[in-house]
């Protein structure tokens, strides 16, 4: 991990306190800056200038970051009381894969044929398409005439974004933790994404990386199964740290971010992918305004997944069935300026159970006289 430039904040578990602490990185060291001013990440991000606080607050040196990284230590997800929201189908180019899932009704063996049919109709018209634009409207008319209109196309190129709750408060896992898939899923994949940290006023305070683990067969059977496909034990990974907006990092850096992904399987299989924020069909500020505002408040702020361009079609085993995870896959999502988020795939039933909820957090903070 290299965090020499910029202001980074995160969370670690302190065994001596039997609870979480808010940390920052200074000169390559992890500094615990938890205090009555910032007992939680929520409180830190609610500050007008969280980067200034992180840079100057008194703290306890927890050790050298690189030494900790070499020991394969696990970070907590760098959020606590924030809602965890996600935007779907925000890249028109990858939108086709959602339509493929729907039309294949969860059967990966049908994917290649359906993908080819839709590609013949659409051609290269989706690259850099702006959702809600006149051009998008004309494409919608064409697809309707050809009989391939879909609810995924509606949110992919129409005026309204798909925004859903990815996971409950405090349930996300962090760097080096296991991520979970259901044993019943036979077609699933990682989704490398930028995740925005947003305060209760709707102001973006920073960004990090996320893996919106996706069970394609379950969602493909019915969009009403989105919750089952997206929200399971350990199925949401965020981290390693939030990079706060400051003089070195802003929303334009998010707009130009390039994400890379590597899946390395226990069987020697390797998959490489990418997601370029330059190709997103909706501007991040539009997605934020569609999520929080007069129509919906989040008093503890939120984390917002922005969606992904990545949708793997490469066959892993059987011809025409594309990619799916195997237990033991190591998934690494990287982005210059944000670091690397690494997780190992397991069954949700075998991942560490989520037991530390809001009540436990409040009791722990109260016992430490932080609230």
ZICORZI-V632542 format. One record per residue. SS is DSSP state (a for helix, b for strand, c for the rest). PSI is psi in degrees with one decimal (none if undefined). D_FIRST is the distance of its C-alpha to the first C-alpha in Angstrom with 1 decimal. Layout:
# ZICORZI-V632542
ss & psi & d_first
SS & PSI & D_FIRST
SS & PSI & D_FIRST
This chain:
# ZICORZI-V632542
ss & psi & d_first
c & 132.1 & 0.0
c & 114.0 & 3.8
c & 45.3 & 6.5
c & -22.8 & 9.4
c & 130.4 & 11.7
c & 174.2 & 13.1
b & 117.6 & 13.9
b & 137.4 & 11.7
b & 150.9 & 13.6
b & -163.2 & 13.4
b & 141.1 & 15.5
b & 160.0 & 15.5
b & 125.9 & 18.6
b & 111.6 & 20.5
c & -35.3 & 22.9
c & -24.1 & 25.0
c & -5.3 & 25.7
c & 41.1 & 25.7
b & 176.8 & 24.0
b & 154.6 & 21.0
b & 148.8 & 19.7
b & 130.7 & 18.2
b & 161.4 & 15.3
b & 170.7 & 13.6
b & 124.9 & 11.1
b & 124.0 & 13.1
c & 39.8 & 12.7
c & 7.0 & 9.5
b & 149.1 & 11.5
b & 120.1 & 12.0
b & 121.7 & 15.5
b & 114.8 & 18.0
c & 19.3 & 20.1
c & 134.1 & 22.3
c & 178.4 & 25.9
c & -26.4 & 29.1
c & -34.4 & 28.0
c & 68.1 & 24.8
c & -22.1 & 25.4
c & 164.0 & 23.6
a & -32.6 & 21.0
a & -45.7 & 24.2
a & -37.7 & 25.7
a & -45.8 & 22.9
a & -18.7 & 22.8
a & -13.2 & 26.6
c & 150.5 & 26.6
c & -38.0 & 27.7
c & 73.8 & 24.9
a & -31.2 & 22.0
a & -38.6 & 19.7
a & -42.6 & 22.3
a & -45.5 & 22.6
a & -32.6 & 18.9
a & -23.7 & 19.0
a & -13.3 & 22.2
c & 146.0 & 22.8
c & 149.4 & 23.5
c & 176.8 & 21.1
b & 127.2 & 20.4
b & 118.3 & 17.6
b & -2.3 & 16.1
b & 171.8 & 14.1
b & 128.4 & 11.3
a & -44.2 & 7.8
a & -38.7 & 6.7
a & -39.9 & 10.2
a & -41.6 & 10.0
a & -39.4 & 7.1
a & -19.4 & 9.4
c & 6.8 & 12.2
c & 36.7 & 11.4
c & 156.2 & 12.1
c & 135.8 & 12.8
c & 147.4 & 12.4
b & 156.5 & 15.5
c & 140.1 & 15.7
c & 48.3 & 15.5
c & 163.4 & 19.2
c & -75.5 & 22.4
c & -2.6 & 25.9
c & 145.7 & 25.1
b & 150.4 & 26.9
b & 105.5 & 24.8
b & 159.1 & 26.4
b & 145.6 & 25.9
b & 132.7 & 27.5
b & 154.5 & 28.9
c & 44.6 & 30.2
c & -8.1 & 28.8
c & 113.3 & 28.5
a & -32.0 & 32.0
a & -37.9 & 31.0
a & -6.6 & 29.5
a & -33.8 & 32.3
a & -36.2 & 34.5
a & -30.0 & 32.6
a & -39.0 & 33.4
a & -39.6 & 37.1
a & -45.7 & 36.9
a & -46.3 & 35.7
a & -48.9 & 38.6
a & -25.4 & 41.2
a & -9.4 & 40.2
c & 37.2 & 40.7
c & 4.7 & 37.8
c & 106.1 & 39.0
a & -26.0 & 36.4
a & -19.2 & 39.3
a & -9.3 & 40.7
a & -46.5 & 37.6
a & -43.6 & 38.2
a & -44.8 & 41.8
a & -40.7 & 41.0
a & -43.1 & 38.1
a & -41.4 & 40.5
a & -46.2 & 43.2
a & -38.4 & 41.2
a & -35.4 & 39.6
a & -33.9 & 43.2
a & -44.9 & 44.0
a & -37.4 & 41.0
c & -138.4 & 40.1
c & 21.6 & 37.4
c & -7.7 & 38.4
c & -20.9 & 35.3
c & 123.5 & 32.8
c & 16.5 & 32.0
c & 135.7 & 34.7
c & 122.2 & 34.7
c & 137.4 & 35.5
c & -2.0 & 38.8
c & 168.8 & 40.0
a & -39.2 & 43.5
a & -41.7 & 42.0
a & -37.4 & 40.4
a & -39.9 & 43.8
a & -38.1 & 45.5
a & -38.6 & 43.1
a & -45.0 & 43.8
a & -41.3 & 47.5
a & -46.0 & 47.2
a & -36.5 & 45.3
a & -44.4 & 47.8
a & -34.6 & 50.6
c & -2.5 & 49.0
c & 23.8 & 48.7
c & 20.4 & 44.9
c & 147.3 & 44.1
c & 155.3 & 41.6
a & -29.5 & 40.2
a & -35.5 & 36.7
a & -34.1 & 38.1
a & -47.8 & 39.5
a & -18.2 & 36.2
a & -37.3 & 34.5
a & -3.2 & 36.9
c & -178.3 & 39.1
c & -24.9 & 38.8
c & 129.8 & 37.3
c & 153.7 & 33.7
b & 120.9 & 33.0
b & 124.8 & 31.2
b & 164.8 & 31.0
b & 119.2 & 29.6
b & -42.3 & 26.7
b & 157.2 & 26.5
c & 159.8 & 28.0
c & 132.2 & 26.6
c & 3.5 & 24.1
c & -13.1 & 24.0
c & 147.3 & 20.6
b & 165.3 & 18.0
c & -163.3 & 14.3
c & 133.2 & 11.1
c & 0.3 & 12.4
c & 163.4 & 15.9
b & 143.8 & 18.8
b & 147.1 & 20.1
b & 141.5 & 23.9
b & 157.5 & 26.6
c & 143.4 & 30.3
c & -24.6 & 32.3
c & -10.9 & 34.9
c & 132.8 & 32.7
c & 2.4 & 33.1
c & 102.1 & 31.4
b & 165.1 & 27.9
b & 162.5 & 24.6
c & 158.9 & 21.1
c & 100.3 & 21.0
b & 125.0 & 17.8
b & 155.8 & 18.3
b & 137.9 & 17.4
b & 124.0 & 18.4
b & 140.1 & 20.0
b & 117.8 & 20.4
b & 134.6 & 24.1
c & -179.0 & 26.4
c & -15.9 & 29.9
c & -0.5 & 31.4
c & 12.8 & 29.6
c & 131.2 & 27.4
b & 124.7 & 23.9
b & -14.0 & 21.5
b & -170.8 & 18.1
b & 157.2 & 16.2
b & -169.1 & 13.6
b & 154.4 & 13.5
b & 154.8 & 16.1
b & 105.8 & 17.8
b & 75.7 & 21.6
c & 130.8 & 22.8
b & 127.5 & 26.2
b & 95.8 & 29.3
a & -36.6 & 31.3
a & -37.6 & 34.5
a & -47.0 & 35.0
a & -35.3 & 34.5
a & -30.6 & 36.5
a & -36.3 & 39.4
c & 134.4 & 39.7
a & -20.8 & 37.7
a & -8.7 & 39.1
a & 15.2 & 36.8
a & -43.8 & 33.7
a & -42.9 & 33.0
a & -33.2 & 33.3
a & -27.4 & 31.1
a & -30.9 & 28.3
c & 96.1 & 28.4
c & 169.5 & 28.2
c & 123.2 & 26.6
c & 20.5 & 22.7
c & 2.9 & 23.2
b & 118.2 & 21.0
b & 134.3 & 17.2
b & 138.1 & 15.3
b & -165.0 & 11.8
b & -36.1 & 9.2
b & 158.3 & 10.4
b & 127.0 & 13.3
b & 116.2 & 13.1
b & 147.0 & 16.6
c & 130.1 & 19.1
b & -160.2 & 20.0
c & -14.7 & 21.1
c & -6.6 & 18.0
b & 130.3 & 17.6
c & -175.4 & 20.6
a & -30.2 & 22.2
a & -30.4 & 22.8
a & -35.0 & 19.1
a & -44.0 & 19.2
a & -26.2 & 22.3
c & 8.8 & 20.9
c & 141.8 & 17.5
b & 118.6 & 17.0
b & 140.3 & 15.4
b & 151.6 & 15.1
b & 139.5 & 15.7
b & 130.8 & 16.1
b & 120.5 & 18.4
b & 113.2 & 18.9
c & 159.0 & 22.0
c & -15.3 & 23.5
c & 7.0 & 26.4
c & -3.4 & 24.4
c & 140.8 & 24.4
b & 129.5 & 21.7
b & 131.8 & 21.6
b & 140.2 & 19.8
b & 176.7 & 20.2
b & 161.8 & 19.4
b & 118.9 & 20.3
b & 121.0 & 21.2
a & -16.7 & 21.9
a & -20.1 & 24.5
a & 8.2 & 26.7
c & 143.2 & 26.8
c & -10.5 & 30.5
c & 133.1 & 30.2
c & 141.9 & 28.7
a & -36.7 & 26.1
a & -33.4 & 28.5
a & -42.6 & 31.3
a & -39.2 & 29.4
a & -45.8 & 28.7
a & -26.6 & 32.4
a & -14.3 & 33.5
a & -47.5 & 31.6
c & 139.2 & 32.3
b & -160.4 & 35.4
c & -25.5 & 39.1
c & -19.5 & 39.2
b & 123.5 & 36.4
c & 152.5 & 34.9
c & 91.5 & 31.7
c & -19.0 & 32.4
c & 14.3 & 29.0
c & -175.4 & 27.1
b & 161.3 & 25.3
b & 132.8 & 22.2
b & 111.4 & 23.3
b & 133.4 & 22.0
c & -0.2 & 23.2
c & 174.3 & 23.9
c & 150.1 & 22.9
c & -19.7 & 24.4
c & 126.9 & 23.4
c & 99.3 & 26.3
c & 132.7 & 26.5
c & -5.4 & 30.0
c & 132.5 & 29.4
c & 132.2 & 31.5
c & -40.5 & 29.7
c & -68.4 & 32.9
c & 135.6 & 36.1
c & 130.3 & 37.3
c & -1.5 & 37.2
c & -2.1 & 35.1
c & -158.6 & 31.7
c & 143.6 & 28.4
c & 155.2 & 27.9
c & 155.2 & 25.4
c & 146.3 & 26.1
c & 131.6 & 25.2
c & -10.6 & 22.3
c & 136.3 & 20.6
b & 120.1 & 16.8
b & 121.9 & 15.7
b & 121.1 & 12.4
b & 125.1 & 12.4
b & 150.9 & 10.2
b & 128.9 & 11.1
c & 129.0 & 10.6
c & -16.1 & 10.2
c & -12.7 & 9.3
b & -152.0 & 6.0
b & 134.9 & 7.0
b & 118.3 & 9.7
b & 134.2 & 11.1
b & 156.7 & 14.6
b & 134.2 & 17.6
b & 134.1 & 21.0
b & 175.0 & 23.9
b & 142.3 & 27.2
c & -32.4 & 27.2
c & -18.5 & 29.9
c & -13.0 & 27.8
c & 158.6 & 24.6
c & 126.8 & 24.6
c & 146.8 & 27.3
c & 112.5 & 26.6
c & -17.6 & 28.7
c & 95.4 & 27.1
c & -165.2 & 28.7
a & -42.7 & 29.8
a & -43.3 & 32.7
a & -38.2 & 30.6
a & -45.4 & 28.1
a & -41.5 & 31.1
a & -41.7 & 32.7
a & -45.3 & 29.6
a & -37.1 & 29.2
a & -40.2 & 32.9
a & -28.8 & 33.0
c & 6.2 & 30.4
c & 38.2 & 32.7
c & -17.7 & 30.1
c & none & 32.4
